[in-house]
Amino acid sequence: MSNFPTKAQVVIIGGGIIGASTLYHLGKKGWNDCVLLEKNELTAGSTWHAAGNVPTFSTSWAIMNMQRYSTELYSCLGEEVDYPMNYHQTGSIRLAHSKERMEEFQRAMSMGHYQGIEMEIWTPEQAKERYPFLETHGLEGVLWDPSDGDIDPAQVTQALAKGARDMGQKIIRFCPATDVTQKEDKTWIVHTEKGDIECDYVVNAAGYYAQRVGEWFKPYGGRTVPMMVMSHQYLLTEQIPEIEAWSNEHGGKLPLIRDVDVSYYLRQEKNGYNLGPYEPNCKAHWTTKDDPMPDDFSFQLWSDDLDRIEDIVTDAMERVPLMASSGIQSVINGPIPYAPDGLPLIGPMPGVENAFEACVFTFGIAQGGGAGKVMAEWIIDGATEWDMWAVDPRRYTDYTDQDYCNKKGLEVYGNEYAMHFPHHEWPAARDKKLSPVHSRVKELGGQMGAYNGWERANWFAKPGDDTSEESTHTWNRSGPWQQRIREEVENVRDNCGVLDLPGFSRFEVRGEGAAEALRGLIAGGLPKIGRINLVYIPNTQGRILTEMSCIRLDENEFIMITAATAQWHDRDILIQAMPASVTVEDVTTTRDTLIVTGPNSRQILSNLSDADLSLGWLTHQFAAITGKPVHLIRVSFAGELGWEIHALNEDMPEIYEAILDGGAKPFGMYALNSMRLEKGYRAWKGDLSTDYSLLEGGLERFVKLDKSQNFPGKAAIQNEKQQGVKKSFVTLIIDAGEADAPYMSCIWKDGEIIGETTSGGWGYRVNASIALGIVRSNFAAPGTELEVEIYGKKYPAVIQKDEPLWDPANERLRT
């Protein structure tokens, strides 16, 4: 090909809506020398058979941002690029069959209002007025979303492609990529059947082929893409005269219906219906040797399998009897990729420099516009406007083998519209990573939760407690766990508790220049040898990228400890920041951690250890417990006198048993969360996220603007300090009802939203409902009376002093 490009800024592999949107948004940001490769025609994968629904509803802040942006983009895209599109913003009626579902709707509506989406709660009778063919039996209420609708997937993809081409971008169809090679300078060569393209960055946007493409990156630090493929069916009815008459009378289409408790959507398609079920009796494809993934499935479908969805079709006909008046015209049964949590992979490719993923989209049409925006920001700016951890590929680590992906994909699909209650744990594909004392923790009554694949006890049940999955189907704090959490917290307060905490991400950083490299990475200072402190790493915009505990062993020897879920995220940050003379070793899996905390912790440990337990707060030492070598760190996330014990896996069972025998009692993650809220300690990707700057997050004491190193975001933080901080971190006491404030609950003042909660829960030592949050700075003074909206109801709240609610002078920690 005479015009085949041999160089580009970015090469995107995959020509569905995600690839086209990424190319378009790169152009909008001024990068107009980019190439998209598609092995067939544009939209040949999941895009071509997609139903094309475009909702905004989500209880994920990141997903709602993306979907809202998509609706805004699609409403003007056709005119902007001069390409005709069928986009119908019909609004949607989302049906609730229970009080709990209505509470979920109220939460989503509140989040929507914050983002400018004017959702409303309707009675079933109001829904009937808007949708006369609807039967209202068994309904508690309805959520109305006026921005919901549908779009032609091929048209919107072609519109994005035209817009990209008009900006100078190149799209090469019928040109399969075959491999990649990373050069010494970390740039790329993308190999294709038509030639090679050298580029700075590569994006895997290969849809349900993303796992195959991902294998090419393994020699350069990559891993198998965590995904599987589901068979999704929807059916189209024949034309229905009553729908045609209604549309002619009202000049538009009927609203879309989502019966989320039965698990389907129903929308007008021309003058008939499109019914899309998400059946529990679902089916995966391409997961066994006798069902291999073909080399090319472009523009292909599977045979229909209506027996799987018979019950849902029957229910839909009872809900909208008009549907039963028409026969089935066709059935679409095509592949949809699923990540283990049902959310896409958008962001840096784990372990691989200058490579990104924009793939595994279950709702790619709805999220496509926002995904392209996010990808362009990742590539060009190195950071995104919204915190996108919910979809960051690095949220998964090495536990996501194919068995895990297959089981979780089936579970998510079969529960597509399920409510995600705060005390509920999904049961599929568990026990992927176990601590060395896992069986003992279970014997003691541990009710387990998964944290980056690691099993940790959330709370400890006693004989007779209801530990059924059904008991967790509530938004309320009350349940069989409540009294047990209280007992665990009170034991830590009055005696001594022990928490097994496997999976703490742990990195050993050593070598000439390590200290200086860390000074150039963190916003503050390093601890002295023998000490530990918190350090914060900003992104280039001065926002909170991550928090680490920095333990200094020697001049250029450190241990960096971070959250379990941050393992691959923070590993990549450290590796990319260190010079060649410095090694970063991930030793997470070789050790286990115990938190031993409470006023009796020193006495219990003194009977078992040769450690100097008089060393002060924020110190560390190597010692022995029951003769086993340990790294003993004097910190406590619970806010009581205490230590972290880090020991080799093989030594931990004996240490754990000795501490229990010494008088400590086990406690779980729910109790720890309660106690850290009382101390105002932040949690990563809740209170600490790139949605907030370090100054907004109340972390100025961890920032040294006068140091010589030009750490990331330094200029942005200096400018923000000069201009004045517009948002401030606060602690609230809420006169709450039966539920505590979840993440992103709206904070109100005089009828206006002035902030949001970042985490919340009950404090059992202070006996109050607590929320941490961000508000406009002019409302941040202690004593300010506000309201916090919790599942649709506003509760009085008061801003507290800028100090811990429990033990404000930290006397118990320092004893």
C-alpha positions in Angstrom: 0.0 0.0 0.0 1.5 3.3 -1.1 -0.3 5.2 1.7 0.3 2.7 4.4 1.6 4.5 7.5 4.9 3.4 8.9 4.9 5.7 11.9 2.2 7.0 14.3 1.8 8.5 17.7 -0.7 5.9 18.8 -1.8 2.6 17.2 -5.3 1.3 18.3 -6.0 -2.3 17.7 -9.7 -2.8 17.1 -12.4 -1.0 15.1 -15.5 -1.2 17.3 -17.0 1.8 19.0 -14.3 1.9 21.7 -11.4 2.1 19.2 -13.2 4.6 17.0 -14.1 6.8 20.0 -10.5 6.7 21.3 -9.2 7.7 17.9 -11.7 10.6 17.7 -10.9 11.9 21.2 -7.1 11.7 20.6 -7.8 14.0 17.6 -9.9 16.3 19.6 -7.0 16.7 22.0 -4.6 17.5 19.2 -3.0 14.2 18.4 -3.8 13.8 14.8 -1.2 11.3 13.7 -2.8 8.1 15.1 -3.8 4.9 13.4 -6.7 2.5 14.0 -6.3 -1.1 12.7 -9.3 -3.3 12.1 -9.0 -6.9 10.7 -12.4 -6.7 9.1 -14.9 -3.8 8.7 -15.6 -1.3 11.4 -18.1 -2.6 13.9 -17.5 -6.3 12.9 -17.3 -7.5 16.5 -19.7 -6.9 19.4 -20.6 -3.5 18.2 -22.5 -4.6 15.1 -25.0 -6.8 17.0 -25.3 -4.5 20.1 -28.8 -3.4 21.0 -27.6 0.2 21.3 -29.1 1.2 24.6 -27.6 4.3 26.1 -28.5 4.6 29.8 -26.9 6.9 32.4 -28.0 4.9 35.5 -25.2 3.5 37.6 -24.2 3.3 41.2 -20.6 3.6 40.2 -19.5 7.2 40.1 -16.9 6.5 37.3 -19.4 4.6 35.1 -22.1 7.2 35.6 -19.6 9.9 34.5 -18.7 8.0 31.4 -22.3 7.2 30.4 -23.5 10.8 31.1 -20.7 12.1 28.9 -21.7 9.6 26.1 -25.3 10.9 26.1 -24.0 14.5 25.9 -21.6 13.6 23.1 -24.1 11.6 21.0 -26.7 14.3 21.2 -24.5 16.6 19.1 -22.1 14.3 17.3 -24.0 13.8 14.1 -24.3 17.5 13.5 -20.6 18.1 14.5 -19.2 15.6 12.0 -22.0 15.9 9.5 -23.0 12.3 9.7 -26.7 11.3 10.1 -27.5 9.2 13.2 -30.6 7.7 14.7 -30.4 8.6 18.4 -33.6 8.6 20.4 -33.5 9.9 23.9 -36.9 8.4 24.9 -36.3 8.3 28.7 -36.6 5.1 30.7 -38.9 3.7 33.3 -37.0 1.5 35.8 -39.2 -0.7 37.8 -38.8 -1.6 41.5 -40.4 -4.6 43.2 -39.0 -4.0 46.7 -38.2 -1.3 49.3 -34.5 -2.2 48.9 -34.7 -1.6 45.2 -36.3 1.8 45.7 -33.5 2.7 48.1 -31.0 1.9 45.3 -33.0 4.1 42.9 -32.9 6.9 45.4 -29.1 6.6 45.7 -28.6 6.6 42.0 -31.0 9.6 41.6 -29.0 11.5 44.1 -25.7 10.8 42.3 -27.4 11.7 39.0 -28.6 15.0 40.4 -25.0 15.8 41.4 -24.0 15.2 37.8 -26.8 17.2 36.3 -29.1 14.3 35.4 -32.7 15.1 36.3 -33.9 11.7 37.4 -37.2 11.4 39.2 -39.0 8.9 41.5 -42.5 8.1 40.2 -45.4 6.1 41.6 -46.5 3.1 39.5 -49.6 5.1 38.6 -47.4 8.0 37.2 -45.5 5.4 35.1 -48.8 4.1 33.7 -49.7 7.6 32.6 -46.5 7.9 30.7 -46.6 4.3 29.4 -50.3 3.2 29.0 -49.4 -0.4 28.0 -47.7 -1.1 31.4 -49.2 -3.3 34.1 -48.3 -2.1 37.6 -48.9 -5.2 39.7 -46.2 -5.8 42.4 -44.4 -2.6 42.0 -43.1 -0.4 44.8 -42.2 2.5 42.6 -40.4 3.7 39.5 -37.2 5.6 38.6 -37.6 7.9 35.6 -34.4 8.8 33.7 -35.2 11.4 30.9 -31.7 11.1 29.3 -31.9 7.3 28.6 -32.5 6.1 25.1 -31.0 4.2 22.2 -28.7 4.7 19.3 -27.7 2.9 16.1 -24.3 1.3 17.1 -23.0 1.2 13.5 -24.0 4.8 12.8 -22.4 6.2 16.0 -19.2 4.3 15.3 -19.1 5.5 11.7 -19.7 9.1 12.9 -16.8 8.9 15.3 -14.7 7.4 12.6 -15.6 10.2 10.1 -14.9 12.8 12.8 -11.5 11.2 13.4 -10.6 11.0 9.7 -11.6 14.7 9.2 -9.0 15.5 11.8 -6.3 13.6 9.9 -6.5 10.3 11.7 -6.0 7.1 9.7 -8.3 4.0 9.8 -7.0 0.9 8.0 -9.6 -1.8 7.5 -9.0 -5.4 6.6 -5.6 -5.1 8.2 -5.1 -7.6 11.1 -2.5 -6.8 13.6 -0.4 -9.9 14.1 2.1 -9.0 17.0 3.9 -6.3 18.7 7.6 -5.6 19.5 8.8 -3.2 22.2 12.0 -1.4 21.4 14.7 -0.5 23.9 13.3 3.1 24.4 9.9 1.5 25.3 8.2 2.6 22.1 6.5 0.0 19.9 6.4 -1.7 16.5 3.0 -3.1 15.6 3.2 -5.8 13.1 0.3 -6.3 10.6 -0.3 -8.3 7.5 0.3 -5.2 5.4 3.5 -4.0 7.1 4.9 -2.6 10.4 4.0 0.6 12.2 6.3 2.2 14.7 4.5 4.1 17.4 4.8 5.7 20.8 1.8 4.0 22.4 -0.4 1.0 21.7 -4.1 0.5 22.7 -5.7 -2.9 23.0 -9.3 -2.2 21.9 -9.9 -5.7 20.5 -13.2 -6.4 22.1 -13.8 -10.1 22.7 -10.4 -10.8 21.0 -8.6 -8.6 23.6 -7.2 -11.7 25.4 -5.6 -12.9 22.3 -4.1 -9.5 21.6 -3.0 -9.2 25.2 -0.8 -12.3 24.9 1.5 -10.4 22.5 2.5 -8.1 25.4 3.5 -10.9 27.8 7.3 -10.8 26.8 7.3 -7.1 27.9 5.7 -7.6 31.4 2.1 -8.3 30.5 -0.4 -10.9 31.7 -3.4 -12.7 30.4 -6.3 -10.3 30.1 -8.9 -11.2 32.7 -12.1 -11.8 30.7 -14.5 -14.3 29.2 -17.3 -14.3 26.6 -21.0 -14.6 27.3 -23.8 -15.5 24.9 -26.3 -12.6 25.1 -29.7 -12.9 23.3 -32.3 -10.3 22.5 -35.4 -10.8 20.5 -37.3 -8.5 18.1 -41.0 -8.8 17.7 -43.1 -8.2 14.6 -44.7 -4.8 14.2 -47.6 -3.9 16.5 -50.3 -1.4 15.3 -50.9 0.0 18.8 -47.3 1.1 19.1 -47.4 2.7 15.7 -50.6 4.6 16.6 -49.0 5.8 20.0 -45.9 6.9 18.2 -47.8 8.8 15.6 -49.9 10.5 18.3 -47.0 11.5 20.5 -44.4 12.2 17.9 -41.8 9.8 19.3 -41.0 6.4 20.7 -42.2 4.9 24.0 -39.9 5.1 26.9 -37.6 2.1 27.5 -38.6 -0.2 30.4 -36.1 -1.9 32.6 -37.6 -4.5 35.0 -34.4 -5.0 37.0 -35.8 -7.3 39.6 -36.8 -9.8 36.8 -33.7 -8.9 34.8 -34.6 -7.6 31.3 -35.1 -4.4 29.3 -38.0 -3.8 26.9 -37.8 -1.0 24.3 -39.6 0.1 21.2 -37.8 -1.0 18.0 -39.4 0.6 15.0 -43.1 -0.2 15.7 -42.4 -3.5 17.6 -40.4 -4.5 20.7 -36.9 -5.4 21.5 -36.6 -7.6 24.6 -33.2 -8.1 26.2 -33.0 -10.6 29.1 -30.1 -11.3 31.4 -31.1 -14.8 32.5 -29.6 -16.6 35.5 -29.5 -19.8 33.3 -26.9 -18.1 31.2 -24.3 -19.6 28.8 -20.6 -18.9 28.2 -18.8 -19.5 25.0 -15.2 -20.2 23.9 -14.3 -21.5 27.4 -13.7 -25.2 26.6 -11.5 -27.1 24.1 -14.6 -28.4 22.3 -15.8 -24.8 21.8 -12.7 -22.9 20.6 -12.7 -19.2 19.7 -12.6 -18.9 15.9 -9.9 -16.9 14.3 -12.6 -14.6 12.9 -16.2 -14.3 14.1 -16.8 -11.0 12.3 -20.5 -10.3 11.6 -21.5 -13.7 12.9 -24.1 -14.9 15.5 -25.0 -18.1 17.3 -28.2 -20.0 16.9 -31.0 -18.9 19.2 -31.6 -20.7 22.5 -35.0 -19.4 23.6 -35.5 -22.0 26.3 -33.0 -20.2 28.5 -35.1 -17.0 28.5 -38.6 -18.5 28.4 -39.5 -17.4 32.0 -38.3 -13.9 31.4 -40.2 -13.6 28.2 -43.4 -14.8 29.9 -42.9 -12.2 32.7 -42.4 -9.4 30.2 -45.6 -10.3 28.4 -47.5 -10.1 31.7 -45.9 -6.8 32.5 -46.7 -5.4 29.0 -49.5 -7.6 27.5 -49.2 -5.8 24.2 -46.0 -7.6 23.6 -47.9 -11.0 23.5 -50.0 -9.7 20.6 -47.1 -10.1 18.2 -44.9 -12.9 17.1 -41.1 -13.1 17.2 -39.5 -11.7 14.1 -35.8 -12.5 14.9 -33.5 -13.4 17.7 -30.0 -11.9 18.0 -27.5 -14.2 19.9 -24.0 -12.8 19.9 -20.8 -12.6 22.0 -20.4 -10.0 24.7 -17.1 -9.9 26.7 -17.2 -9.8 30.5 -14.5 -8.9 33.0 -14.9 -10.6 36.4 -16.9 -7.6 37.8 -18.7 -6.8 34.6 -16.9 -3.5 34.2 -14.5 -2.7 31.3 -10.7 -2.5 31.4 -9.7 1.1 30.7 -6.3 2.4 31.4 -2.6 1.5 31.6 -1.8 -2.1 30.8 -0.4 -3.7 34.0 3.3 -4.2 33.9 3.8 -2.8 30.4 5.1 0.7 29.7 3.4 2.8 27.0 0.6 0.3 26.4 -3.1 0.7 27.3 -6.3 -1.3 27.4 -9.7 -0.2 26.3 -11.5 -3.5 26.1 -13.9 -6.0 27.6 -16.9 -3.7 27.4 -20.2 -5.2 28.4 -22.1 -2.0 27.7 -19.8 -0.5 25.1 -22.3 1.7 23.2 -23.4 3.4 26.4 -19.9 3.8 27.7 -18.1 4.3 24.3 -18.1 8.1 24.2 -16.8 8.4 27.8 -14.3 5.7 27.3 -12.7 7.5 24.3 -12.4 10.6 26.4 -10.8 8.8 29.2 -8.4 6.9 27.0 -7.2 10.1 25.3 -6.6 11.7 28.7 -4.6 8.6 29.9 -2.4 8.6 26.8 -1.8 12.4 26.4 -2.1 13.7 29.9 -1.0 10.7 31.9 -4.1 11.3 34.2 -7.9 11.4 33.8 -10.4 14.1 34.7 -12.4 11.6 36.8 -11.0 8.9 39.1 -11.3 5.8 37.0 -10.1 3.1 39.4 -13.4 1.3 39.0 -12.3 0.3 35.5 -8.5 0.4 35.8 -7.0 -2.8 34.5 -4.6 -2.9 37.4 -7.5 -3.6 39.8 -7.0 -7.2 39.0 -3.8 -9.1 39.8 -2.5 -12.6 39.5 -5.5 -14.4 41.0 -7.7 -13.9 37.9 -7.0 -17.2 36.2 -9.4 -18.4 33.5 -11.5 -20.5 35.9 -12.0 -17.3 38.0 -12.9 -15.2 35.0 -15.4 -17.8 33.7 -17.1 -18.3 37.1 -17.3 -14.6 37.8 -18.5 -13.7 34.3 -21.4 -16.2 34.6 -22.2 -14.8 38.1 -22.2 -11.2 37.0 -24.3 -11.9 33.8 -26.9 -13.9 35.8 -27.1 -11.0 38.3 -26.7 -8.1 35.9 -29.1 -5.9 37.6 -28.5 -7.2 41.1 -28.1 -4.8 44.0 -24.6 -4.5 45.6 -25.4 -4.4 49.3 -22.6 -3.2 51.6 -22.4 -6.4 53.7 -22.9 -8.9 50.8 -20.1 -11.0 49.4 -20.6 -12.7 46.0 -19.9 -16.4 46.4 -18.5 -17.5 43.0 -14.7 -18.2 42.5 -13.7 -17.7 46.1 -10.6 -18.8 48.0 -8.1 -17.8 45.3 -5.6 -16.5 47.9 -5.5 -17.8 51.4 -3.5 -16.6 54.4 -1.4 -19.2 56.3 -4.0 -19.1 59.1 -7.1 -19.1 57.0 -8.5 -22.4 58.3 -8.0 -21.2 61.9 -9.7 -17.9 61.2 -12.7 -19.8 59.7 -12.7 -22.1 62.8 -13.0 -19.0 65.0 -16.2 -17.9 63.1 -14.6 -15.7 60.4 -17.1 -14.5 57.8 -14.9 -13.9 54.8 -14.6 -11.2 52.2 -12.3 -11.1 49.1 -9.7 -8.3 48.9 -7.7 -8.4 45.7 -8.4 -12.1 45.8 -7.2 -12.5 49.4 -9.7 -13.9 51.9 -10.0 -11.8 55.1 -12.5 -12.0 57.9 -15.1 -9.3 57.8 -16.6 -10.2 61.1 -16.6 -13.2 63.5 -19.9 -15.1 64.0 -20.9 -17.0 67.1 -23.0 -20.2 67.1 -26.6 -19.4 66.2 -25.8 -16.2 64.2 -27.5 -16.0 60.8 -24.7 -16.2 58.3 -26.8 -16.8 55.2 -26.3 -14.8 52.0 -30.0 -13.7 52.3 -29.3 -11.9 55.6 -26.9 -9.5 53.8 -29.6 -8.2 51.4 -30.0 -4.9 53.1 -28.6 -1.4 52.9 -29.0 -1.0 56.7 -26.2 -1.3 59.2 -28.2 -3.7 61.3 -27.9 -7.4 60.8 -26.3 -10.4 62.5 -22.9 -8.7 62.2 -23.8 -5.6 64.1 -23.6 -6.9 67.7 -20.5 -8.8 66.8 -18.7 -5.7 65.4 -19.6 -3.8 68.5 -18.1 -6.6 70.7 -15.0 -6.7 68.5 -14.4 -2.9 68.7 -15.1 -2.9 72.5 -12.5 -5.7 72.9 -9.9 -3.7 71.0 -10.8 -0.6 73.1 -10.6 -2.4 76.4 -8.3 -5.4 75.9 -6.5 -6.6 72.8 -7.6 -7.7 69.3 -5.8 -9.5 66.5 -6.6 -9.2 62.8 -5.1 -11.5 60.2 -4.4 -9.2 57.2 -3.0 -11.2 54.3 -2.3 -9.4 51.0 -0.8 -6.1 52.2 1.2 -5.0 49.1 4.8 -5.0 50.1 7.7 -3.8 48.0 11.4 -3.8 48.9 13.2 -0.8 47.3 16.9 -0.8 47.5 20.0 0.5 45.7 22.1 3.5 45.1 19.9 6.5 44.5 16.7 5.0 46.0 16.3 7.8 48.5 16.7 10.6 46.0 14.3 8.8 43.5 11.7 8.5 46.2 12.1 12.2 47.2 11.4 13.0 43.5 8.3 10.9 43.6 6.6 11.8 46.9 5.2 15.1 48.0 6.7 15.1 51.4 9.8 13.9 53.2 11.3 10.5 53.9 11.5 9.0 57.4 14.7 8.6 59.3 16.4 5.2 59.5 14.4 3.1 62.0 11.2 5.2 61.4 8.0 4.8 59.4 5.7 7.5 58.0 3.0 7.9 55.4 4.0 9.3 52.1 1.7 10.6 49.3 2.4 10.4 45.6 0.5 13.0 43.5 -0.2 12.8 39.8 0.9 15.5 37.4 -2.2 17.5 38.4 -1.4 17.5 42.1 -4.2 15.0 42.8 -4.0 12.0 45.2 -2.5 9.1 43.1 -1.6 6.8 46.0 -0.6 6.6 49.7 2.1 4.3 51.0 3.7 3.5 54.3 7.4 4.1 53.9 9.7 2.1 56.2 13.3 3.1 56.2 15.8 0.4 56.9 19.0 2.2 55.7 20.1 5.2 53.7 19.0 3.6 50.4 16.9 0.7 51.6 13.1 1.0 52.1 10.0 -1.1 52.5 6.9 0.4 50.9 3.6 -1.0 52.1 0.3 -0.2 50.4 -3.3 -1.4 50.1 -3.9 -5.0 48.9 -6.0 -3.7 45.9 -3.2 -1.2 44.9 -0.6 -4.0 44.4 -0.1 -3.7 40.6 -1.0 0.0 40.5 1.7 1.0 43.0 4.2 -1.6 41.7 4.1 0.1 38.3 4.5 3.6 39.9 7.5 2.5 41.9 9.2 0.6 39.0 8.8 3.4 36.5 10.1 6.0 38.9 13.3 4.2 39.9 16.7 4.5 38.1 18.5 1.4 36.8 20.6 1.2 40.0 17.5 0.6 42.2 15.6 -2.7 42.4 11.9 -2.9 43.3 11.0 -6.4 44.5 7.4 -7.4 45.2 7.4 -9.7 48.3 3.7 -9.5 49.0 3.0 -13.2 48.7 5.9 -14.3 50.9 4.6 -12.8 54.1 1.5 -12.4 56.2 0.5 -9.6 58.5 -1.2 -9.5 61.9 -2.6 -6.3 63.5 -2.3 -6.7 67.3 -3.9 -3.7 69.0 -5.5 -2.6 72.2 -4.3 -1.5 75.7 -3.2 -5.0 76.6 -1.2 -5.6 73.4 2.1 -4.7 74.9 1.7 -7.1 77.8 0.6 -10.0 75.5 3.5 -9.4 73.1 6.1 -9.0 76.0 5.3 -12.6 77.1 6.1 -13.9 73.6 8.8 -11.6 72.2 12.3 -10.4 72.7 11.4 -7.0 71.1 11.9 -3.7 72.7 8.3 -2.7 73.1 9.2 0.6 74.7 10.2 2.0 71.3 7.8 4.9 70.4 5.0 5.3 67.9 6.0 5.1 64.2 9.1 3.0 64.8 10.0 -0.5 63.6 12.4 -3.3 64.5 13.4 -6.8 63.7 12.7 -9.2 66.5 11.4 -12.7 67.4 7.9 -13.8 68.5 7.8 -17.4 69.8 11.3 -17.7 68.4 10.2 -16.8 64.9 11.7 -13.8 63.1 9.3 -10.9 62.6 9.3 -7.3 61.4 7.5 -5.4 64.2 6.0 -2.0 63.3 4.5 0.2 65.9 1.4 1.6 64.1 -2.3 0.8 64.4 -5.0 1.7 61.9 -7.5 1.0 64.7 -6.2 4.0 66.7 -5.2 2.1 69.8 -1.8 1.0 71.2 -0.6 -1.6 68.8 1.8 -3.2 66.3 1.8 -4.8 62.9 3.6 -8.1 62.8 5.0 -9.1 59.5 6.3 -12.6 59.3 7.0 -15.3 56.7 4.0 -17.4 55.8 5.4 -20.6 57.3 5.9 -18.9 60.7 2.6 -17.2 61.1 0.4 -20.1 62.3 2.5 -20.5 65.5 2.6 -16.8 66.0 -1.1 -16.4 65.6 -2.0 -19.2 67.9 0.4 -17.8 70.6 -1.2 -14.4 70.4 -4.7 -15.9 70.8 -3.5 -18.0 73.7 -2.1 -14.9 75.3 -5.5 -13.3 75.5 -6.1 -11.5 72.2 -9.4 -12.0 70.5 -10.0 -11.9 66.7 -11.6 -9.0 65.0 -12.5 -8.3 61.4 -12.4 -5.8 58.6 -15.8 -4.2 59.5 -14.6 -3.4 63.0 -11.3 -2.0 61.6 -13.2 0.2 59.2 -15.4 1.5 62.0 -12.3 2.4 64.1 -10.4 4.0 61.3 -13.4 6.3 60.6 -13.3 7.4 64.2 -9.7 8.4 63.8 -10.3 10.1 60.4 -7.9 7.7 58.7 -8.4 7.8 54.9 -9.1 4.7 52.8 -7.5 4.4 49.3 -9.9 4.9 46.3 -12.6 6.2 48.6 -11.2 9.2 50.6 -8.0 9.1 48.7 -8.5 9.4 44.9 -7.6 11.4 41.9 -10.9 13.2 42.2 -9.2 15.3 44.9 -5.9 17.2 45.2 -3.7 16.6 48.1 -4.7 20.0 49.5 -8.4 19.3 49.1 -7.9 15.9 50.8 -6.5 17.7 53.9 -3.0 16.3 53.4 -1.0 19.6 53.4 1.1 18.4 56.3 2.5 15.7 54.0 3.5 18.2 51.3 6.9 20.0 51.3 6.8 22.6 48.6 10.1 24.0 49.8 12.1 20.9 49.0 14.4 21.0 45.9 12.9 17.9 44.2 10.3 18.7 41.5 7.9 15.9 42.4 4.9 15.2 40.2 2.2 17.9 40.5 4.4 20.3 42.5 3.6 23.3 40.3 -0.1 22.5 40.3 -0.1 22.3 44.1 1.8 25.5 44.4 -0.7 27.2 42.1 -3.6 25.8 44.1 -2.2 27.0 47.3 -1.7 30.5 45.9 -5.2 30.6 44.4 -6.9 29.1 47.5 -8.3 25.7 47.9 -11.9 25.4 46.7 -12.8 22.2 48.4 -12.0 20.9 51.9 -11.9 17.5 53.6 -14.3 17.2 56.6 -15.5 14.8 59.2 -19.2 14.7 59.8 -21.4 13.3 62.6 -24.8 12.4 61.1 -28.1 12.0 62.9 -28.6 9.1 60.6 -31.4 6.5 60.4 -31.0 2.8 59.8 -28.2 3.2 57.3 -24.9 5.0 57.2 -23.8 7.2 54.3 -22.3 5.2 51.4 -19.6 6.5 49.1 -20.7 9.6 47.0 -23.7 10.5 49.1 -24.7 14.1 48.4 -24.0 16.7 51.1 -26.6 19.5 51.1 -26.7 23.1 52.5 -29.9 25.2 52.1 -31.2 23.1 49.2 -28.0 23.0 47.3 -25.5 20.2 46.8 -22.1 21.4 48.2 -20.1 18.2 48.5 -20.1 14.4 48.8 -19.2 11.8 51.3 -16.1 9.7 50.5 -16.8 7.0 53.1 -19.1 6.4 56.0 -20.1 4.0 58.8 -21.0 3.6 62.5 -18.4 4.4 65.1 -18.9 2.0 68.0 -16.5 3.8 70.4 -18.1 7.2 69.8 -21.6 5.7 69.3 -22.4 7.8 66.2 -22.8 7.6 62.4 -19.7 9.1 60.8 -18.9 10.2 57.3 -15.7 11.5 55.8 -16.3 13.9 52.9 -15.4 16.8 50.7 -17.3 20.1 50.7 -16.8 23.6 49.3 -14.3 25.3 51.5 -16.7 28.1 52.5 -18.9 25.5 54.2 -16.0 23.6 55.9 -15.9 25.4 59.3 -16.3 23.1 62.4 -19.9 23.4 63.7 -21.4 24.0 60.3 -24.8 22.3 60.1 -25.4 20.4 56.8 -27.6 17.6 55.5 -26.4 14.2 54.1 -28.7 12.4 51.7 -28.7 8.6 52.5 -30.8 6.5 50.2 -33.2 9.3 49.4 -33.7 10.9 52.8 -31.7 13.9 54.1 -30.3 13.7 57.6 -28.9 16.5 59.8 -25.1 16.5 60.0 -22.5 18.6 61.7 -18.9 19.2 60.7 -16.5 18.2 63.5 -13.2 19.7 64.5 -10.1 18.9 62.4 -9.0 16.1 64.8 -9.9 12.5 65.4 -13.3 11.8 67.0 -11.7 9.2 69.2 -8.7 10.0 71.3 -8.1 13.3 69.5 -4.6 13.8 71.1 -3.5 10.3 70.1 -2.6 9.5 73.7 -3.7 5.9 73.5 -1.5 5.3 70.4 1.5 6.8 72.1 1.2 5.2 75.5 
